Amino acid sequence: MFGTVDGVAGRVRRGVRVACLGAALAAGAGAVPTFAADGSTPPVRSLVRHPDWSVKANIYEVNIRQYTPEGTFRAFARHLPRLRRMGVDILWIMPINPISEKNRKGPLGSYYAVRDYKAINPEFGDLEDFQRLVKQAHTLGMKVIIDWVANHTGWDNVWISQHPDWFQRDAKGEIGPFSYVDPNDHHVEVWADVVGLDYRQPALWDGMIDAMRYWVKTADIDGFRCDVAPRVPTPFWERARRELEQIKPVFMLAEGDDPGEQVRAFDMSYDWGLYQLMVKVAHGKAPVRALGDYYRTPPRTFPVGAYRMTLTSDHDENSWNGTDRELYGDAARPMAVLAATLPGMPLIYSGQESGLDKRLEFFRRDPIDWRTYDHADFYARLLKLKHETPALWNGTAGGDLRVVELGSDKVFAFIRTRGRSRVRVLVNLSASPQAVSGAGFRAETIEPWGYRIQR
């Protein structure tokens, strides 16, 4: 059996380019897992060939600006051995490109207002520093993907003068700020520091793919996390993947949850539905049984073999919606256990392994206080369990999931099975002890906010 329990709440939740927490809580479960809602219509099979190294992998988001007091690639590189010892497989590094100065927000601006797709943000270092970082990560056995902002640019992006026809224009024929319409609640946000790209222009496709190829060839990166992916035409992503894979196998993560994007373009998308539901359960806005319902009758069908990313936080959630303590209270650790053991690839955000207890600033320097890495062993055990347990692997390599009842409506329990590999997981999502038994779990009383993982 792995793990016992503790009542320690972690800390750490989405925002700058999406709806606020209140809207997310009201929106409901959203999009879901990688199996069909019923047996009547066979689900589409993903045609994406996942890299072999992704099958039992996890992912870790790196916020270079806030990771160290220096906020540089070189300073972050000192953490690589520690992260590898923790069991991290894929490093997702937030945008590395220079940030536009025109109309920027705050003193340093948003990472997502790109000035030059083929250059390095001088805050972080230079190209050689980044190349050295990627090479060191590879030597340690980790892969590196970078955040890619293909939907919009900063106001002084080099393309504005070179290719003004590549940008969206308003009714007056002028380039203006990009308006984002949230797909869940149709809330409109005007992103004043960026301008939208116009994918009706074929030459833009060539230019964007050329820039993506540059980083694969020049820095030997292993793929991309693609910002607001559904706002860019799926055929573009499909073509980009085909051309990138002429260089090397790549891993593509979509910031989105559109099943169609995972037929030929993306390896993985966000499981926002699970994330939003975990927050609702933690706030008492949904019963514990809703977690089981989410898997018994998933509201959406994803292609067979598609990966989903399970998360309790990322840069948006933490900066705009709250710390783990604000989002989950005492349920922070049980929810992290679910993210690591339910179908999908678990994400850890910078600082969660030290109990990140503040909302990191987005537009200015605000270094993480690493203290004593209080939660590193907790995450290391979860990642080790995933590596060693085929039932927890990603996509079709992982096991089937069966939700079970153990006699308490405050306990969520399930079994995942893949051949001879089996894992039983239960979490007590209440402040009181819960007696459980059945389905192969031994009869016992689980302490408040406790969890059990049995193999």
VEXDREN-2710 file (C-alpha; in Angstrom, 1 decimal):
% VEXDREN-2710
k/r/px/py/pz
1/MET/0.0/0.0/0.0
2/PHE/1.3/3.5/-0.9
3/GLY/0.7/6.5/1.2
4/THR/-1.2/7.2/4.3
5/VAL/-2.8/10.5/5.1
6/ASP/-2.3/13.8/6.7
7/GLY/-4.5/16.7/7.3
8/VAL/-2.0/19.1/5.9
9/ALA/-3.6/21.3/3.3
10/GLY/-1.4/22.2/0.4
11/ARG/-1.9/25.5/-1.1
12/VAL/-2.7/26.3/-4.6
13/ARG/-5.9/27.5/-9.0
14/ARG/-6.8/29.7/-13.6
15/GLY/-7.3/33.1/-14.9
16/VAL/-5.8/35.9/-17.0
17/ARG/-7.2/34.6/-20.3
18/VAL/-10.3/32.7/-19.0
19/ALA/-13.3/33.1/-16.7
20/CYS/-13.0/33.9/-13.0
21/LEU/-13.3/31.4/-10.3
22/GLY/-16.9/32.2/-9.6
23/ALA/-17.9/31.7/-13.2
24/ALA/-16.0/28.5/-13.4
25/LEU/-17.7/27.2/-10.3
26/ALA/-21.1/28.1/-11.8
27/ALA/-20.2/26.6/-15.2
28/GLY/-20.3/23.0/-14.1
29/ALA/-18.2/20.0/-15.0
30/GLY/-17.3/21.0/-18.6
31/ALA/-15.4/18.6/-20.8
32/VAL/-14.2/15.1/-20.0
33/PRO/-12.4/11.8/-20.2
34/THR/-11.1/9.6/-23.0
35/PHE/-13.9/7.1/-23.3
36/ALA/-17.4/7.3/-24.9
37/ALA/-20.5/8.3/-23.0
38/ASP/-22.3/5.2/-24.2
39/GLY/-21.7/2.2/-26.4
40/SER/-24.0/3.2/-29.2
41/THR/-21.5/5.2/-31.3
42/PRO/-17.9/4.0/-31.4
43/PRO/-15.5/6.8/-30.5
44/VAL/-13.0/8.1/-33.0
45/ARG/-9.5/6.8/-32.6
46/SER/-6.7/9.2/-32.2
47/LEU/-4.2/9.1/-35.2
48/VAL/-1.6/10.9/-33.2
49/ARG/1.6/8.8/-32.6
50/HIS/2.5/9.7/-29.0
51/PRO/6.3/9.7/-28.4
52/ASP/7.3/6.5/-26.6
53/TRP/8.7/8.5/-23.7
54/SER/5.2/10.0/-23.0
55/VAL/3.4/6.8/-22.1
56/LYS/4.1/6.9/-18.3
57/ALA/5.1/10.5/-18.1
58/ASN/4.1/13.4/-15.9
59/ILE/4.5/17.1/-16.6
60/TYR/5.8/20.0/-14.6
61/GLU/5.2/23.7/-15.5
62/VAL/8.2/26.0/-15.1
63/ASN/7.6/29.7/-14.4
64/ILE/11.1/31.0/-15.1
65/ARG/10.4/34.6/-14.1
66/GLN/9.3/33.6/-10.6
67/TYR/11.3/30.4/-10.1
68/THR/14.4/32.0/-8.6
69/PRO/15.5/35.4/-7.3
70/GLU/17.5/35.8/-10.5
71/GLY/14.6/34.7/-12.8
72/THR/17.0/33.2/-15.4
73/PHE/17.5/30.0/-17.3
74/ARG/20.9/29.5/-15.5
75/ALA/19.4/29.9/-12.1
76/PHE/16.5/27.5/-12.9
77/ALA/19.0/24.9/-14.2
78/ARG/20.3/24.4/-10.7
79/HIS/16.9/22.9/-9.8
80/LEU/17.0/20.3/-12.6
81/PRO/18.7/17.5/-10.5
82/ARG/16.2/18.1/-7.7
83/LEU/13.2/17.9/-10.1
84/ARG/14.6/14.7/-11.7
85/ARG/15.0/13.1/-8.3
86/MET/11.3/14.0/-7.6
87/GLY/10.4/12.1/-10.7
88/VAL/9.6/14.8/-13.2
89/ASP/9.5/13.7/-16.9
90/ILE/8.4/16.7/-19.0
91/LEU/9.3/20.3/-18.3
92/TRP/6.8/22.8/-19.8
93/ILE/8.5/26.1/-19.8
94/MET/6.3/29.2/-20.0
95/PRO/7.0/31.5/-23.0
96/ILE/10.7/32.2/-23.6
97/ASN/10.2/34.9/-26.2
98/PRO/10.8/38.7/-25.7
99/ILE/7.8/40.6/-24.4
100/SER/6.4/43.5/-26.2
101/GLU/6.8/46.9/-24.6
102/LYS/4.0/48.8/-26.4
103/ASN/0.8/48.6/-24.3
104/ARG/2.4/46.1/-21.9
105/LYS/0.7/45.3/-18.6
106/GLY/2.7/46.1/-15.5
107/PRO/6.5/46.7/-15.4
108/LEU/7.5/43.4/-17.1
109/GLY/4.4/42.6/-19.2
110/SER/2.7/39.3/-20.0
111/TYR/4.7/36.4/-21.2
112/TYR/1.9/35.9/-23.8
113/ALA/2.5/39.2/-25.6
114/VAL/5.3/38.0/-27.9
115/ARG/7.6/40.5/-29.6
116/ASP/9.7/38.1/-31.7
117/TYR/9.0/34.4/-32.2
118/LYS/12.6/33.6/-33.0
119/ALA/14.3/35.3/-30.0
120/ILE/14.9/34.8/-26.3
121/ASN/13.5/37.1/-23.6
122/PRO/16.6/38.9/-22.3
123/GLU/15.2/38.7/-18.7
124/PHE/15.9/35.0/-18.8
125/GLY/19.3/34.9/-20.6
126/ASP/20.4/34.3/-24.1
127/LEU/20.0/31.5/-26.7
128/GLU/23.1/29.7/-25.5
129/ASP/21.7/29.6/-21.9
130/PHE/18.5/28.1/-23.2
131/GLN/20.3/25.6/-25.4
132/ARG/22.4/24.6/-22.4
133/LEU/19.3/24.2/-20.2
134/VAL/17.6/21.9/-22.7
135/LYS/20.8/19.8/-23.1
136/GLN/21.1/19.4/-19.4
137/ALA/17.5/18.4/-19.0
138/HIS/18.0/15.8/-21.8
139/THR/21.1/14.5/-20.1
140/LEU/19.1/13.9/-16.9
141/GLY/16.4/12.1/-18.8
142/MET/13.8/14.9/-19.0
143/LYS/12.0/16.3/-22.0
144/VAL/11.4/20.0/-22.6
145/ILE/8.3/21.7/-24.3
146/ILE/7.9/25.4/-24.6
147/ASP/4.7/27.6/-24.4
148/TRP/3.7/28.8/-27.8
149/VAL/1.4/31.7/-28.5
150/ALA/0.1/31.3/-32.0
151/ASN/-3.2/33.1/-31.6
152/HIS/-1.9/36.7/-31.0
153/THR/1.2/38.8/-30.6
154/GLY/2.3/41.9/-28.8
155/TRP/1.7/45.3/-30.4
156/ASP/5.3/45.7/-31.4
157/ASN/5.9/42.2/-32.7
158/VAL/8.3/42.3/-35.7
159/TRP/5.6/41.0/-38.0
160/ILE/3.5/44.1/-37.5
161/SER/5.8/46.0/-39.8
162/GLN/7.0/43.1/-41.9
163/HIS/3.6/41.4/-42.5
164/PRO/0.7/43.8/-41.5
165/ASP/-1.7/41.7/-43.6
166/TRP/-1.2/38.8/-41.1
167/PHE/-3.2/40.6/-38.4
168/GLN/-6.9/40.8/-37.7
169/ARG/-8.6/44.2/-38.3
170/ASP/-11.7/45.9/-37.0
171/ALA/-14.6/47.3/-39.1
172/LYS/-12.5/50.4/-39.7
173/GLY/-9.7/48.3/-41.1
174/GLU/-7.4/49.0/-38.1
175/ILE/-5.4/46.5/-36.0
176/GLY/-6.9/46.5/-32.5
177/PRO/-6.8/44.6/-29.2
178/PHE/-7.9/41.0/-29.3
179/SER/-11.3/40.1/-27.8
180/TYR/-11.6/36.7/-26.2
181/VAL/-15.0/35.1/-25.8
182/ASP/-15.0/32.4/-23.1
183/PRO/-16.5/29.2/-24.5
184/ASN/-18.2/28.3/-21.2
185/ASP/-20.0/31.4/-20.2
186/HIS/-19.5/33.6/-23.3
187/HIS/-17.9/36.3/-21.1
188/VAL/-15.9/38.7/-23.3
189/GLU/-12.5/39.8/-22.3
190/VAL/-10.5/42.5/-24.2
191/TRP/-6.8/41.7/-24.1
192/ALA/-5.5/45.2/-24.4
193/ASP/-1.8/44.2/-24.6
194/VAL/-2.1/41.8/-27.6
195/VAL/-3.4/41.8/-31.2
196/GLY/-5.0/38.9/-33.0
197/LEU/-3.4/37.0/-35.9
198/ASP/-5.5/36.3/-39.1
199/TYR/-5.3/32.6/-40.1
200/ARG/-7.2/33.3/-43.3
201/GLN/-3.7/34.4/-44.6
202/PRO/-1.9/31.3/-46.0
203/ALA/1.5/33.0/-45.6
204/LEU/0.9/33.3/-41.8
205/TRP/0.8/29.5/-41.6
206/ASP/4.2/29.3/-43.3
207/GLY/5.7/32.0/-41.0
208/MET/4.3/30.5/-37.8
209/ILE/5.4/26.9/-38.6
210/ASP/8.8/28.2/-39.7
211/ALA/9.2/29.8/-36.2
212/MET/8.1/26.6/-34.5
213/ARG/10.6/24.6/-36.6
214/TYR/13.3/27.0/-35.6
215/TRP/13.1/26.0/-31.9
216/VAL/13.0/22.3/-32.6
217/LYS/16.1/22.5/-34.8
218/THR/18.0/25.2/-32.9
219/ALA/17.4/24.2/-29.3
220/ASP/16.3/20.5/-29.7
221/ILE/13.1/21.1/-27.8
222/ASP/10.6/18.2/-27.6
223/GLY/7.3/20.0/-28.4
224/PHE/4.9/22.8/-27.5
225/ARG/2.2/23.7/-25.1
226/CYS/-0.1/25.7/-27.4
227/ASP/-1.8/28.7/-25.8
228/VAL/-5.6/29.1/-26.4
229/ALA/-5.3/26.4/-29.1
230/PRO/-9.0/26.3/-30.1
231/ARG/-8.7/29.9/-31.3
232/VAL/-6.3/28.7/-34.1
233/PRO/-7.7/26.6/-36.9
234/THR/-7.3/22.8/-36.2
235/PRO/-5.9/22.2/-39.8
236/PHE/-3.1/24.6/-39.0
237/TRP/-2.1/22.5/-35.9
238/GLU/-2.4/19.3/-38.0
239/ARG/0.0/20.7/-40.6
240/ALA/2.4/22.1/-38.0
241/ARG/2.6/18.7/-36.3
242/ARG/3.3/16.9/-39.6
243/GLU/6.1/19.3/-40.5
244/LEU/7.6/19.3/-37.0
245/GLU/7.7/15.5/-37.0
246/GLN/9.9/15.6/-40.1
247/ILE/12.6/16.8/-37.7
248/LYS/11.9/14.6/-34.6
249/PRO/8.9/13.1/-32.7
250/VAL/7.2/15.9/-30.8
251/PHE/4.7/16.2/-28.0
252/MET/1.9/18.7/-28.4
253/LEU/-0.3/20.0/-25.5
254/ALA/-3.4/22.1/-26.3
255/GLU/-4.6/24.7/-23.9
256/GLY/-8.2/23.6/-24.6
257/ASP/-10.5/20.7/-24.6
258/ASP/-11.7/20.3/-28.1
259/PRO/-11.9/16.5/-29.0
260/GLY/-11.4/17.3/-32.7
261/GLU/-8.0/18.7/-32.1
262/GLN/-6.8/15.4/-30.7
263/VAL/-7.5/13.3/-33.8
264/ARG/-4.4/14.4/-35.7
265/ALA/-2.9/17.4/-34.0
266/PHE/-2.4/17.2/-30.2
267/ASP/-1.3/14.5/-27.9
268/MET/-3.0/16.0/-24.9
269/SER/-5.6/18.6/-23.8
270/TYR/-6.7/20.0/-20.4
271/ASP/-9.2/18.1/-18.4
272/TRP/-10.9/21.3/-17.3
273/GLY/-14.0/19.4/-16.4
274/LEU/-12.3/17.4/-13.7
275/TYR/-10.4/20.4/-12.4
276/GLN/-13.6/22.6/-12.1
277/LEU/-15.4/19.7/-10.4
278/MET/-12.7/19.1/-7.9
279/VAL/-12.9/22.8/-6.9
280/LYS/-16.7/22.6/-6.6
281/VAL/-16.5/19.5/-4.4
282/ALA/-13.8/21.1/-2.2
283/HIS/-16.1/24.2/-1.8
284/GLY/-19.1/22.1/-1.0
285/LYS/-20.8/23.2/-4.2
286/ALA/-21.1/19.6/-5.6
287/PRO/-21.5/16.3/-3.7
288/VAL/-18.6/13.8/-3.7
289/ARG/-20.6/11.4/-5.8
290/ALA/-20.4/13.9/-8.7
291/LEU/-16.8/12.7/-9.1
292/GLY/-18.1/9.2/-9.8
293/ASP/-20.8/10.5/-12.1
294/TYR/-18.2/12.4/-14.1
295/TYR/-16.7/9.0/-15.1
296/ARG/-19.8/7.0/-15.3
297/THR/-21.6/9.3/-17.8
298/PRO/-18.9/11.6/-19.3
299/PRO/-20.5/14.5/-21.1
300/ARG/-18.1/14.4/-24.0
301/THR/-16.3/11.7/-26.0
302/PHE/-12.6/12.1/-26.8
303/PRO/-10.7/10.1/-29.3
304/VAL/-9.5/6.7/-28.1
305/GLY/-5.9/7.1/-27.1
306/ALA/-6.0/10.8/-26.5
307/TYR/-4.3/12.1/-23.4
308/ARG/-6.0/14.4/-20.9
309/MET/-4.0/16.6/-18.5
310/THR/-5.1/16.4/-14.9
311/LEU/-4.3/19.4/-12.7
312/THR/-4.9/21.1/-9.4
313/SER/-3.2/24.3/-10.5
314/ASP/-1.2/26.1/-13.2
315/HIS/0.0/29.6/-13.8
316/ASP/-3.4/31.0/-14.5
317/GLU/-5.2/29.2/-11.7
318/ASN/-2.6/30.2/-9.1
319/SER/-2.2/33.9/-10.2
320/TRP/-5.8/34.7/-10.8
321/ASN/-8.0/32.3/-8.9
322/GLY/-6.2/31.3/-5.8
323/THR/-3.6/29.2/-4.0
324/ASP/-4.2/25.5/-3.1
325/ARG/-5.4/26.6/0.3
326/GLU/-8.0/29.0/-1.3
327/LEU/-9.1/26.5/-3.9
328/TYR/-9.2/23.3/-1.9
329/GLY/-8.7/24.0/1.8
330/ASP/-7.9/20.8/3.6
331/ALA/-8.8/18.8/0.5
332/ALA/-5.6/19.9/-1.4
333/ARG/-3.7/16.7/-0.9
334/PRO/-6.6/14.3/-1.6
335/MET/-7.3/16.3/-4.8
336/ALA/-3.6/16.0/-5.8
337/VAL/-3.9/12.2/-5.3
338/LEU/-6.9/12.1/-7.6
339/ALA/-5.0/14.2/-10.3
340/ALA/-2.2/11.7/-10.1
341/THR/-4.2/8.5/-10.3
342/LEU/-7.3/9.2/-12.4
343/PRO/-7.0/8.8/-16.2
344/GLY/-4.7/11.4/-17.5
345/MET/-1.2/12.9/-17.2
346/PRO/-0.7/14.8/-13.9
347/LEU/0.6/18.4/-13.9
348/ILE/2.6/19.9/-11.1
349/TYR/3.0/23.7/-11.1
350/SER/6.2/25.5/-10.0
351/GLY/6.2/25.7/-6.2
352/GLN/3.5/23.2/-5.4
353/GLU/6.2/20.9/-4.0
354/SER/7.0/23.6/-1.4
355/GLY/3.4/24.3/-0.6
356/LEU/3.1/27.5/-2.6
357/ASP/1.0/29.8/-0.4
358/LYS/0.7/32.9/-2.4
359/ARG/-0.8/34.0/-5.8
360/LEU/2.3/34.7/-7.9
361/GLU/2.3/38.1/-9.6
362/PHE/1.8/37.9/-13.3
363/PHE/3.3/41.1/-14.7
364/ARG/6.2/41.7/-12.2
365/ARG/8.9/39.8/-10.3
366/ASP/7.6/37.8/-7.4
367/PRO/10.0/34.9/-6.6
368/ILE/8.7/31.7/-5.1
369/ASP/9.7/31.1/-1.5
370/TRP/11.0/27.6/-1.6
371/ARG/11.4/27.1/2.1
372/THR/12.1/23.4/2.8
373/TYR/10.2/21.6/-0.1
374/ASP/7.7/20.3/2.4
375/HIS/5.6/18.5/-0.2
376/ALA/8.4/17.2/-2.5
377/ASP/8.3/13.7/-1.0
378/PHE/4.5/13.5/-1.4
379/TYR/4.8/14.3/-5.1
380/ALA/7.8/12.1/-5.5
381/ARG/5.8/9.1/-4.2
382/LEU/2.9/9.8/-6.5
383/LEU/5.1/10.1/-9.6
384/LYS/7.0/7.0/-8.6
385/LEU/3.7/5.1/-8.3
386/LYS/2.7/6.3/-11.8
387/HIS/6.0/5.2/-13.3
388/GLU/5.8/1.7/-11.7
389/THR/2.1/1.0/-12.2
390/PRO/0.9/0.3/-15.8
391/ALA/-2.7/0.7/-14.7
392/LEU/-1.9/4.4/-14.2
393/TRP/-0.1/5.0/-17.5
394/ASN/-1.4/7.4/-20.2
395/GLY/-3.9/6.9/-22.9
396/THR/-4.6/3.3/-24.0
397/ALA/-1.5/2.1/-22.2
398/GLY/-3.3/2.8/-18.9
399/GLY/-5.9/0.9/-17.1
400/ASP/-9.7/0.9/-17.2
401/LEU/-11.4/2.8/-14.4
402/ARG/-14.3/1.4/-12.2
403/VAL/-15.9/3.6/-9.6
404/VAL/-16.9/1.7/-6.5
405/GLU/-19.0/2.4/-3.4
406/LEU/-17.6/1.8/0.0
407/GLY/-20.5/2.8/2.3
408/SER/-19.8/6.5/2.7
409/ASP/-21.1/9.4/0.6
410/LYS/-18.0/11.4/1.6
411/VAL/-15.6/9.0/0.1
412/PHE/-14.7/8.7/-3.6
413/ALA/-13.1/5.4/-4.5
414/PHE/-12.1/3.7/-7.7
415/ILE/-10.1/0.8/-9.1
416/ARG/-7.9/0.9/-12.2
417/THR/-6.8/-2.3/-13.9
418/ARG/-4.4/-3.1/-16.8
419/GLY/-3.7/-6.8/-17.2
420/ARG/-2.1/-7.9/-13.9
421/SER/-1.6/-4.3/-12.8
422/ARG/-4.2/-3.0/-10.4
423/VAL/-4.5/0.0/-8.1
424/ARG/-7.2/0.9/-5.6
425/VAL/-7.6/4.5/-4.6
426/LEU/-9.9/6.2/-2.1
427/VAL/-10.1/9.7/-0.7
428/ASN/-12.1/11.0/2.2
429/LEU/-13.3/14.4/1.2
430/SER/-14.7/15.4/4.5
431/ALA/-13.6/16.8/7.9
432/SER/-14.9/13.7/9.8
433/PRO/-13.6/10.1/9.9
434/GLN/-15.3/7.7/7.5
435/ALA/-15.7/4.0/7.9
436/VAL/-15.2/2.1/4.6
437/SER/-15.2/-1.5/3.3
438/GLY/-15.8/-3.5/0.2
439/ALA/-14.5/-3.9/-3.4
440/GLY/-11.2/-5.3/-2.2
441/PHE/-10.5/-2.4/0.2
442/ARG/-9.9/-3.5/3.8
443/ALA/-12.4/-2.4/6.3
444/GLU/-11.1/0.6/8.2
445/THR/-11.8/4.1/9.3
446/ILE/-10.2/6.8/7.2
447/GLU/-9.2/10.0/8.9
448/PRO/-10.5/13.4/7.8
449/TRP/-9.1/14.4/4.4
450/GLY/-7.3/11.0/4.3
451/TYR/-6.5/8.9/1.3
452/ARG/-5.4/5.3/0.6
453/ILE/-3.7/3.9/-2.4
454/GLN/-3.4/0.1/-2.6
455/ARG/-1.7/-2.1/-5.1
END
